[in-house]
Amino acid sequence: MQSKVTFSKETYANVWPEMKALVDEQWKEVPNFGGGESANVDTAMYEAVDKTGAMRVYCVRLDGELKGYAVFFLTPSFETT
């Protein structure tokens, strides 16, 4: 049986419970960036930004299991006036 890889846009609220485990794993891999047992994510801030529509979360899944993600915040350009 062939594995199925999917890429999708998801909401922070829906994916955070799964994303938390990956965030904590990645946090431990960065020696000078925290290195604690788990990341101290301001979930209330992420939820607030997500509700405004100014956040995009893209996920990659293998057979339905979250394997990676990218989070983008939509803001006006800081380089144009």
Secondary structure, DSSP 4 states (H G I P E B T S, - for coil): ----EEEEEE-HHHHHHHHHHHHHHHHHH-TTTT-SSS----HHHHHHHHHHT-EEEEEEEETTEEEEEEEEE----SS--
